[in-house]
Amino acid sequence: MTDKPDKIIPAGFEQIEPADPALSADFAPQEQAQVSNRWIPPLLTGLMIIAAIVFFWLPDAVEKPTIDATTTSNGEVSTTSTAGAGEPERSPWAEAQAAKIRKEAQDVLGQLLDLQFELEEQGAPDWATDAYNAALETAALADESYRAKDFAVARDHYSDAVTAMSSVRDSADQIFADAISQGQVALNELNAQGAREAFALALRINPIDNDAIAGSARANNIEQVLALVQQADILYQRGDLLEAKERLLVVRRLDPEYTGATATLATIEDELISRRFNTAMSAGYEALNAGNFDRAEKQFRVAAGLRPQAGEVQTALREAQDSRALRAIESARATAEKAESEEQWQKALDTYEGLLRQDNSLVFARVGQIKAGARATLDRDLGAAIESPERLADSRAYEAARILFRDASTIGDKGPILQQQIAALAGILEDAIKPQRIELRSDKQTAVTLRKVAVLGTFESHSLTLKPGTYVAVGSRPGYRDVRREFTVRAGNNLEPIIVQCTESI
């Protein structure tokens, strides 16, 4: 980088040097004031006299020259005078033309100075050194022409310098964008020096840009970020994934926009998920083998939450569900078989039917349903016959009970309950055909009829033999309301005398 050129100083103007303060250092302030006040009135009077002589007398005393004016191609006015032996003098018109061109040069110079100030504020000498210095060199040529009073050439050179500096200014946006881009790349590469230089340049061009300010701030954290990234890499190589992840999360908090560790963080997270996934699957199969289906399914669902698309998870869940179902079937089968062994046939039937509702393809359940259903019906009918022996007084009921007894007797594997039922029914069948003696009592005035048996008439006591069953005795007497007495004759059951007499007069 070349040395920074001096600022452009407009030519053609003499600077006034300030008086040396030392010249009046020996005078006291009060004495200086008195000296100045004493000389002011005579000085003003003398100046007024000189001005009057110049204004009134000098124009008439000087011979007016004849001026032949020509204008040169570069804007200079050439004049020829006939007055005496003095130097050629400019005509008013030539002076006016020269002043006009000089004014144009000064106007362009003003633009150039504004551009120079703006570019220096943006640090252009640093990021556009060659172009900026070339513009200054063109401006220096303009200064030389200006001092030589060649105003047209000076104006053109100033214009060229303005064009050159405008080009530098117009390139600022692209250079700024490039600096931002380079800074971002340097940040992702953890290149602290490169990032700081790039964002420093961007801030010189645009000190209030948010991206440049944020990038510069990020660059200040690079050393700390770099140290954490290196620590995370070492921890990762050691297999300490949790600690490595923690370091990278600190990096994310320090610099949320840093993407250099994104891939590593994703890899660590994936490996941690794999660890948790494998742990959950192992625990699930361990519980499954132990028959703890609730825990097995819970662990498999944890694994499914970590990797929903993993096929082995769905397979494991199906295995757990199938094992649970199989265990339930085996348990129900054991319950049904136990009920069969205990001759609880209705319970066994209900169990088999429940299994078939869950899975209609279970052969053992279908066979068990048939067997248990038949035995449950037999058990129910035997119980009804034994509990109501009086029904056997009816010939059809007696015949049905006899067939039931025969069917029960043909069963090969008789349990204790069935044996008791067969024995009980055998006794009931025997008693059902054995008459029982009963006694009827009346008042000798009531006519008694034993329905479906005989008309007994009036009596005080009447004994007769009846088969077990239910009978109805009806008594009637003129002037009295009829009475009806229903009684049951049971085998081996001695009944109290049955009283049939009309006592309620009409």
VEXDREN-2710 file (C-alpha; in Angstrom, 1 decimal):
% VEXDREN-2710
k/r/px/py/pz
1/MET/0.0/0.0/0.0
2/THR/1.4/3.4/-1.0
3/ASP/1.6/6.4/1.3
4/LYS/-1.6/8.3/1.6
5/PRO/-1.5/11.4/-0.6
6/ASP/-2.1/14.8/0.8
7/LYS/-5.5/16.3/0.5
8/ILE/-6.3/18.5/-2.5
9/ILE/-5.7/22.2/-1.8
10/PRO/-7.4/24.6/-4.2
11/ALA/-4.8/26.7/-6.2
12/GLY/-4.8/30.4/-6.9
13/PHE/-5.4/31.7/-3.4
14/GLU/-2.7/33.2/-1.2
15/GLN/-3.0/32.3/2.4
16/ILE/-2.7/35.1/4.9
17/GLU/-0.1/34.4/7.5
18/PRO/-1.2/35.5/11.0
19/ALA/0.9/38.1/12.8
20/ASP/3.5/36.8/15.2
21/PRO/2.2/37.3/18.7
22/ALA/5.7/37.8/19.9
23/LEU/6.0/41.2/18.1
24/SER/3.6/42.8/20.6
25/ALA/4.6/40.8/23.6
26/ASP/6.6/43.7/25.2
27/PHE/3.5/46.0/25.3
28/ALA/1.1/45.9/28.1
29/PRO/-2.5/45.6/27.1
30/GLN/-3.4/49.1/28.2
31/GLU/-0.4/50.6/26.3
32/GLN/-1.4/48.7/23.1
33/ALA/-4.9/50.1/23.3
34/GLN/-3.7/53.7/23.8
35/VAL/-1.3/53.5/20.8
36/SER/-4.0/52.0/18.6
37/ASN/-6.5/54.6/19.5
38/ARG/-4.1/57.5/18.9
39/TRP/-3.3/56.5/15.3
40/ILE/-6.8/55.6/14.1
41/PRO/-8.1/59.1/13.2
42/PRO/-5.1/60.3/11.1
43/LEU/-4.9/57.0/9.3
44/LEU/-8.6/57.1/8.3
45/THR/-8.1/60.6/7.0
46/GLY/-5.1/59.7/4.9
47/LEU/-6.9/56.7/3.3
48/MET/-9.9/58.8/2.3
49/ILE/-7.6/61.4/0.5
50/ILE/-5.8/58.6/-1.4
51/ALA/-9.1/57.1/-2.4
52/ALA/-10.4/60.4/-3.8
53/ILE/-7.2/60.9/-5.9
54/VAL/-7.5/57.4/-7.4
55/PHE/-11.2/57.8/-8.1
56/PHE/-11.3/61.3/-9.6
57/TRP/-7.8/62.2/-11.0
58/LEU/-6.1/58.9/-12.0
59/PRO/-8.5/57.8/-14.7
60/ASP/-8.0/61.1/-16.6
61/ALA/-4.2/61.2/-16.2
62/VAL/-3.8/57.7/-17.6
63/GLU/-3.8/57.3/-21.4
64/LYS/-6.5/54.8/-22.4
65/PRO/-4.9/52.0/-24.5
66/THR/-6.4/50.4/-27.6
67/ILE/-6.9/46.7/-27.0
68/ASP/-6.9/44.0/-29.6
69/ALA/-8.2/40.9/-27.8
70/THR/-8.1/37.4/-29.1
71/THR/-9.2/34.2/-27.3
72/THR/-7.0/31.2/-27.3
73/SER/-8.2/27.7/-27.7
74/ASN/-7.6/26.8/-24.0
75/GLY/-9.8/29.7/-22.7
76/GLU/-7.0/32.2/-22.2
77/VAL/-7.6/35.7/-23.6
78/SER/-4.7/37.3/-25.6
79/THR/-4.7/41.2/-25.8
80/THR/-2.6/43.7/-27.6
81/SER/-2.4/47.3/-26.3
82/THR/-1.2/50.5/-28.1
83/ALA/-0.6/52.3/-24.9
84/GLY/3.0/53.2/-24.4
85/ALA/5.7/50.7/-23.7
86/GLY/3.7/48.8/-20.9
87/GLU/2.7/45.0/-20.8
88/PRO/-0.4/43.9/-22.9
89/GLU/-3.6/44.3/-20.9
90/ARG/-6.8/42.2/-21.0
91/SER/-10.0/43.5/-22.3
92/PRO/-13.1/43.4/-19.9
93/TRP/-14.6/40.7/-22.2
94/ALA/-11.5/38.6/-22.0
95/GLU/-11.4/39.1/-18.2
96/ALA/-15.0/38.0/-18.0
97/GLN/-14.4/34.8/-20.1
98/ALA/-11.4/34.0/-18.0
99/ALA/-13.4/34.5/-14.8
100/LYS/-16.2/32.3/-16.1
101/ILE/-13.9/29.4/-16.9
102/ARG/-12.1/29.9/-13.6
103/LYS/-15.4/29.8/-11.8
104/GLU/-16.3/26.5/-13.6
105/ALA/-12.9/25.0/-12.5
106/GLN/-13.6/26.1/-9.0
107/ASP/-17.1/24.6/-9.0
108/VAL/-15.7/21.2/-10.2
109/LEU/-13.0/21.5/-7.6
110/GLY/-15.7/21.9/-5.0
111/GLN/-17.3/18.7/-6.1
112/LEU/-14.0/17.0/-6.1
113/LEU/-13.3/18.1/-2.5
114/ASP/-16.7/16.8/-1.4
115/LEU/-16.0/13.4/-3.0
116/GLN/-12.5/13.3/-1.5
117/PHE/-13.9/14.0/2.0
118/GLU/-16.6/11.4/1.6
119/LEU/-14.2/8.7/0.4
120/GLU/-11.6/9.4/3.1
121/GLU/-14.4/9.0/5.7
122/GLN/-15.1/5.6/4.1
123/GLY/-11.4/4.6/4.1
124/ALA/-11.1/4.6/0.4
125/PRO/-7.3/5.1/0.5
126/ASP/-7.2/1.6/2.1
127/TRP/-9.6/-0.4/0.0
128/ALA/-9.2/1.4/-3.4
129/THR/-5.6/2.6/-3.1
130/ASP/-4.6/2.6/-6.8
131/ALA/-7.8/4.2/-8.1
132/TYR/-7.9/6.8/-5.4
133/ASN/-4.3/7.8/-5.9
134/ALA/-4.8/8.0/-9.6
135/ALA/-7.7/10.4/-9.0
136/LEU/-5.4/12.5/-6.8
137/GLU/-2.7/12.6/-9.4
138/THR/-5.2/13.9/-12.0
139/ALA/-6.3/16.5/-9.4
140/ALA/-2.6/17.5/-9.0
141/LEU/-2.3/18.1/-12.7
142/ALA/-5.4/20.3/-12.5
143/ASP/-3.8/22.2/-9.7
144/GLU/-0.7/22.9/-11.8
145/SER/-2.8/24.1/-14.7
146/TYR/-4.8/26.3/-12.3
147/ARG/-1.7/27.9/-10.9
148/ALA/-0.6/28.6/-14.5
149/LYS/-3.9/30.3/-15.0
150/ASP/-4.8/27.6/-17.6
151/PHE/-8.3/27.4/-16.2
152/ALA/-9.9/25.4/-19.0
153/VAL/-7.3/22.6/-18.7
154/ALA/-7.6/22.8/-14.9
155/ARG/-11.4/22.4/-15.2
156/ASP/-11.1/19.4/-17.5
157/HIS/-8.5/17.7/-15.2
158/TYR/-10.7/18.4/-12.1
159/SER/-13.7/16.8/-14.0
160/ASP/-11.6/13.8/-14.8
161/ALA/-10.6/13.5/-11.1
162/VAL/-14.3/13.8/-10.1
163/THR/-15.2/11.0/-12.6
164/ALA/-12.4/8.8/-11.2
165/MET/-13.4/9.4/-7.5
166/SER/-17.1/8.9/-8.4
167/SER/-16.1/5.5/-9.8
168/VAL/-14.3/4.7/-6.6
169/ARG/-17.4/5.7/-4.6
170/ASP/-19.7/3.6/-6.9
171/SER/-17.5/0.6/-6.2
172/ALA/-18.0/0.9/-2.5
173/ASP/-21.2/-1.1/-2.4
174/GLN/-19.6/-4.1/-4.2
175/ILE/-16.5/-3.9/-2.0
176/PHE/-18.8/-3.7/1.0
177/ALA/-20.7/-6.7/-0.1
178/ASP/-17.5/-8.6/-0.8
179/ALA/-16.1/-7.7/2.6
180/ILE/-19.3/-9.0/4.3
181/SER/-19.2/-12.2/2.4
182/GLN/-15.5/-12.7/3.1
183/GLY/-16.1/-12.0/6.8
184/GLN/-18.9/-14.6/6.9
185/VAL/-16.6/-17.2/5.3
186/ALA/-13.9/-16.3/7.8
187/LEU/-16.3/-16.7/10.7
188/ASN/-17.4/-20.2/9.6
189/GLU/-13.7/-21.1/9.2
190/LEU/-12.9/-19.6/12.7
191/ASN/-10.4/-17.3/11.0
192/ALA/-10.3/-14.5/13.6
193/GLN/-7.8/-12.3/11.7
194/GLY/-9.6/-12.6/8.4
195/ALA/-13.0/-12.0/9.9
196/ARG/-11.9/-8.9/11.8
197/GLU/-10.2/-7.4/8.8
198/ALA/-13.1/-8.0/6.6
199/PHE/-15.7/-6.5/8.9
200/ALA/-13.4/-3.6/9.8
201/LEU/-13.3/-2.7/6.1
202/ALA/-17.1/-3.1/5.9
203/LEU/-17.5/-0.8/8.9
204/ARG/-15.2/1.8/7.4
205/ILE/-17.5/1.9/4.3
206/ASN/-20.8/1.8/6.3
207/PRO/-20.3/2.2/10.1
208/ILE/-24.1/1.7/10.8
209/ASP/-24.7/-1.5/8.9
210/ASN/-26.3/-4.1/11.1
211/ASP/-24.6/-7.1/9.4
212/ALA/-21.2/-5.5/9.6
213/ILE/-21.7/-4.6/13.3
214/ALA/-23.0/-8.1/14.1
215/GLY/-20.2/-9.7/12.2
216/SER/-17.6/-7.7/14.0
217/ALA/-19.1/-8.7/17.3
218/ARG/-19.0/-12.4/16.3
219/ALA/-15.4/-12.0/15.2
220/ASN/-14.5/-11.0/18.8
221/ASN/-15.8/-14.4/20.1
222/ILE/-13.9/-16.5/17.6
223/GLU/-11.0/-17.5/19.9
224/GLN/-13.4/-18.7/22.6
225/VAL/-15.6/-20.5/20.0
226/LEU/-12.5/-22.1/18.5
227/ALA/-11.3/-23.4/21.9
228/LEU/-14.7/-24.9/22.6
229/VAL/-14.9/-26.6/19.2
230/GLN/-11.5/-28.1/19.7
231/GLN/-12.5/-29.4/23.2
232/ALA/-15.7/-30.8/21.8
233/ASP/-13.7/-32.7/19.1
234/ILE/-11.4/-34.2/21.6
235/LEU/-14.3/-35.3/23.8
236/TYR/-16.1/-36.8/20.8
237/GLN/-13.0/-38.8/19.9
238/ARG/-12.9/-40.1/23.4
239/GLY/-16.6/-41.1/23.2
240/ASP/-17.8/-38.6/25.8
241/LEU/-20.7/-37.5/23.7
242/LEU/-22.7/-35.7/26.4
243/GLU/-19.7/-33.5/27.3
244/ALA/-18.9/-32.8/23.6
245/LYS/-22.5/-31.9/23.0
246/GLU/-22.5/-29.5/26.0
247/ARG/-19.4/-27.7/24.6
248/LEU/-21.1/-27.3/21.2
249/LEU/-24.2/-26.0/22.8
250/VAL/-22.1/-23.3/24.6
251/VAL/-20.7/-22.4/21.1
252/ARG/-24.3/-22.0/19.8
253/ARG/-25.1/-19.7/22.7
254/LEU/-22.0/-17.6/22.1
255/ASP/-22.5/-17.4/18.4
256/PRO/-25.9/-18.6/17.2
257/GLU/-25.1/-18.0/13.6
258/TYR/-21.9/-20.1/13.6
259/THR/-22.6/-23.2/11.4
260/GLY/-19.2/-24.9/11.5
261/ALA/-20.2/-27.2/14.3
262/THR/-23.7/-28.0/13.0
263/ALA/-22.7/-31.2/11.4
264/THR/-20.8/-32.4/14.4
265/LEU/-23.6/-31.6/16.7
266/ALA/-26.0/-33.5/14.5
267/THR/-23.7/-36.5/14.5
268/ILE/-23.4/-36.4/18.2
269/GLU/-27.1/-36.1/18.7
270/ASP/-27.7/-39.0/16.3
271/GLU/-25.2/-41.2/18.2
272/LEU/-26.8/-40.3/21.5
273/ILE/-30.2/-41.2/20.1
274/SER/-28.7/-44.5/18.9
275/ARG/-27.5/-45.2/22.4
276/ARG/-30.8/-44.5/24.0
277/PHE/-32.6/-46.5/21.2
278/ASN/-30.5/-49.6/21.8
279/THR/-30.8/-49.3/25.5
280/ALA/-34.6/-49.1/25.3
281/MET/-34.8/-52.0/22.8
282/SER/-32.6/-54.2/25.0
283/ALA/-34.7/-53.4/28.1
284/GLY/-37.9/-54.2/26.1
285/TYR/-36.7/-57.6/25.1
286/GLU/-35.5/-58.4/28.5
287/ALA/-38.9/-57.6/30.0
288/LEU/-40.6/-59.5/27.2
289/ASN/-38.6/-62.7/28.0
290/ALA/-39.5/-62.2/31.6
291/GLY/-43.2/-62.0/30.7
292/ASN/-43.5/-58.4/31.8
293/PHE/-45.5/-57.3/28.8
294/ASP/-46.4/-53.8/30.2
295/ARG/-42.7/-52.9/30.7
296/ALA/-41.7/-54.4/27.4
297/GLU/-44.3/-52.4/25.5
298/LYS/-43.3/-49.2/27.4
299/GLN/-39.6/-49.6/26.5
300/PHE/-40.4/-50.4/22.8
301/ARG/-42.6/-47.3/22.7
302/VAL/-39.7/-45.2/24.1
303/ALA/-37.6/-46.6/21.3
304/ALA/-40.3/-45.8/18.8
305/GLY/-40.3/-42.2/20.0
306/LEU/-36.6/-41.9/19.3
307/ARG/-36.8/-43.5/15.9
308/PRO/-40.4/-43.6/14.7
309/GLN/-39.5/-45.1/11.3
310/ALA/-37.4/-47.9/12.6
311/GLY/-38.8/-51.2/11.4
312/GLU/-37.4/-53.2/14.3
313/VAL/-39.5/-51.2/16.7
314/GLN/-42.7/-52.1/15.0
315/THR/-41.6/-55.8/14.9
316/ALA/-40.8/-55.7/18.6
317/LEU/-44.2/-54.1/19.4
318/ARG/-46.0/-56.8/17.5
319/GLU/-43.9/-59.5/19.3
320/ALA/-44.9/-58.0/22.6
321/GLN/-48.6/-57.8/21.6
322/ASP/-48.5/-61.4/20.2
323/SER/-46.8/-62.6/23.3
324/ARG/-49.3/-60.9/25.5
325/ALA/-52.1/-62.4/23.5
326/LEU/-50.6/-65.8/23.6
327/ARG/-50.0/-65.6/27.3
328/ALA/-53.7/-64.5/27.7
329/ILE/-54.8/-67.5/25.6
330/GLU/-52.7/-69.9/27.6
331/SER/-54.0/-68.5/30.8
332/ALA/-57.6/-68.7/29.7
333/ARG/-57.0/-72.3/28.4
334/ALA/-55.6/-73.2/31.8
335/THR/-58.6/-71.6/33.5
336/ALA/-61.1/-73.6/31.2
337/GLU/-59.3/-76.9/31.8
338/LYS/-59.2/-76.3/35.5
339/ALA/-63.0/-75.6/35.4
340/GLU/-63.5/-78.8/33.5
341/SER/-61.5/-80.8/36.0
342/GLU/-63.7/-79.3/38.8
343/GLU/-66.8/-80.0/36.8
344/GLN/-67.6/-76.3/36.6
345/TRP/-68.9/-76.7/33.1
346/GLN/-70.6/-73.3/32.7
347/LYS/-67.4/-71.5/33.7
348/ALA/-65.4/-73.6/31.2
349/LEU/-68.0/-72.8/28.5
350/ASP/-67.8/-69.1/29.1
351/THR/-64.0/-69.2/29.0
352/TYR/-63.9/-71.0/25.7
353/GLU/-66.5/-68.7/24.1
354/GLY/-64.5/-65.7/25.3
355/LEU/-61.4/-67.1/23.6
356/LEU/-63.3/-67.7/20.3
357/ARG/-64.5/-64.1/20.4
358/GLN/-60.9/-63.0/20.4
359/ASP/-59.6/-65.6/17.9
360/ASN/-62.1/-67.7/16.0
361/SER/-59.3/-69.9/14.7
362/LEU/-58.5/-71.5/18.0
363/VAL/-59.2/-75.2/17.5
364/PHE/-58.8/-76.3/21.1
365/ALA/-61.3/-73.6/22.2
366/ARG/-63.9/-74.7/19.6
367/VAL/-63.5/-78.4/20.7
368/GLY/-63.7/-77.3/24.4
369/GLN/-66.8/-75.2/23.6
370/ILE/-68.6/-78.2/22.2
371/LYS/-67.7/-80.5/25.1
372/ALA/-68.2/-77.9/27.9
373/GLY/-71.5/-76.9/26.3
374/ALA/-72.9/-80.4/26.3
375/ARG/-71.7/-81.1/29.9
376/ALA/-73.1/-77.7/31.1
377/THR/-76.5/-78.5/29.6
378/LEU/-76.4/-82.0/31.3
379/ASP/-75.3/-80.5/34.6
380/ARG/-78.1/-77.9/34.4
381/ASP/-80.8/-80.5/33.5
382/LEU/-79.7/-82.9/36.2
383/GLY/-79.8/-80.2/38.8
384/ALA/-83.3/-79.2/37.8
385/ALA/-84.6/-82.8/37.9
386/ILE/-83.0/-83.4/41.3
387/GLU/-84.3/-80.1/42.7
388/SER/-87.9/-80.7/41.5
389/PRO/-88.7/-84.4/42.0
390/GLU/-92.4/-83.7/42.2
391/ARG/-92.4/-82.9/38.5
392/LEU/-91.8/-86.5/37.8
393/ALA/-95.4/-87.2/38.7
394/ASP/-96.1/-86.1/35.2
395/SER/-95.4/-89.0/32.8
396/ARG/-93.6/-86.9/30.3
397/ALA/-91.4/-85.3/32.9
398/TYR/-90.7/-88.8/34.3
399/GLU/-89.7/-90.1/30.8
400/ALA/-87.4/-87.1/30.2
401/ALA/-85.8/-87.7/33.6
402/ARG/-85.3/-91.3/32.8
403/ILE/-83.6/-90.4/29.4
404/LEU/-81.5/-87.9/31.2
405/PHE/-80.4/-90.5/33.7
406/ARG/-79.5/-92.9/30.9
407/ASP/-77.4/-90.3/29.0
408/ALA/-75.5/-89.3/32.2
409/SER/-74.8/-92.9/33.0
410/THR/-73.2/-93.5/29.6
411/ILE/-70.5/-90.9/30.1
412/GLY/-67.2/-92.6/30.6
413/ASP/-65.1/-90.1/32.6
414/LYS/-67.5/-89.3/35.4
415/GLY/-66.4/-86.8/38.0
416/PRO/-67.5/-86.8/41.6
417/ILE/-70.2/-84.3/41.0
418/LEU/-71.7/-86.2/38.1
419/GLN/-71.6/-89.4/40.0
420/GLN/-73.6/-87.8/42.9
421/GLN/-76.1/-86.4/40.4
422/ILE/-76.6/-89.8/38.8
423/ALA/-77.1/-91.4/42.1
424/ALA/-79.5/-88.7/43.3
425/LEU/-81.6/-88.9/40.1
426/ALA/-81.7/-92.7/40.3
427/GLY/-83.3/-92.5/43.8
428/ILE/-85.7/-89.8/42.6
429/LEU/-86.8/-92.0/39.6
430/GLU/-87.3/-94.9/42.0
431/ASP/-89.3/-92.8/44.4
432/ALA/-91.3/-91.2/41.6
433/ILE/-93.1/-94.5/41.0
434/LYS/-93.5/-95.4/44.7
435/PRO/-96.9/-94.3/46.2
436/GLN/-97.0/-92.4/49.4
437/ARG/-99.8/-92.5/52.0
438/ILE/-101.6/-89.2/52.8
439/GLU/-104.6/-88.2/55.0
440/LEU/-107.4/-85.8/54.2
441/ARG/-109.6/-84.4/56.9
442/SER/-113.0/-82.6/56.6
443/ASP/-116.2/-81.8/58.6
444/LYS/-118.6/-84.5/57.1
445/GLN/-120.5/-81.6/55.5
446/THR/-118.1/-80.6/52.8
447/ALA/-118.0/-82.6/49.6
448/VAL/-114.3/-83.2/48.7
449/THR/-113.0/-83.9/45.2
450/LEU/-109.3/-84.8/44.5
451/ARG/-108.9/-83.6/40.9
452/LYS/-107.7/-86.0/38.3
453/VAL/-107.8/-88.7/41.0
454/ALA/-111.3/-89.3/42.5
455/VAL/-114.5/-87.8/44.1
456/LEU/-114.2/-88.5/47.7
457/GLY/-117.5/-87.0/49.0
458/THR/-118.0/-86.0/52.7
459/PHE/-116.0/-87.5/55.4
460/GLU/-114.2/-86.7/58.6
461/SER/-110.9/-88.4/57.7
462/HIS/-109.8/-90.2/54.5
463/SER/-106.5/-91.9/53.8
464/LEU/-105.2/-92.8/50.3
465/THR/-102.0/-93.7/48.5
466/LEU/-100.6/-91.2/45.9
467/LYS/-97.6/-91.1/43.6
468/PRO/-95.2/-88.2/44.2
469/GLY/-96.5/-85.1/42.6
470/THR/-98.7/-82.0/43.0
471/TYR/-102.4/-82.5/43.7
472/VAL/-105.5/-80.2/44.1
473/ALA/-108.3/-81.0/46.6
474/VAL/-111.6/-79.0/46.1
475/GLY/-114.3/-78.7/48.8
476/SER/-117.9/-77.6/48.3
477/ARG/-121.0/-77.1/50.5
478/PRO/-124.3/-75.5/49.8
479/GLY/-124.5/-72.0/51.2
480/TYR/-120.7/-71.8/51.6
481/ARG/-117.9/-70.6/49.5
482/ASP/-115.8/-73.4/47.9
483/VAL/-112.3/-74.0/49.1
484/ARG/-109.2/-75.2/47.2
485/ARG/-106.2/-76.9/48.7
486/GLU/-103.0/-77.6/46.7
487/PHE/-100.4/-80.0/48.1
488/THR/-97.3/-81.8/46.9
489/VAL/-96.5/-85.4/47.6
490/ARG/-92.8/-86.1/47.8
491/ALA/-91.0/-89.4/48.1
492/GLY/-90.1/-90.2/51.7
493/ASN/-91.9/-87.1/52.9
494/ASN/-94.6/-87.6/55.5
495/LEU/-97.2/-84.9/55.0
496/GLU/-99.3/-83.4/57.8
497/PRO/-103.0/-84.1/57.3
498/ILE/-104.6/-82.0/54.7
499/ILE/-107.8/-80.2/55.9
500/VAL/-110.5/-79.5/53.3
501/GLN/-113.7/-77.9/54.7
502/CYS/-116.0/-75.0/53.8
503/THR/-116.3/-72.5/56.6
504/GLU/-117.2/-69.2/54.9
505/SER/-121.0/-68.8/54.4
506/ILE/-122.4/-66.9/51.4
END
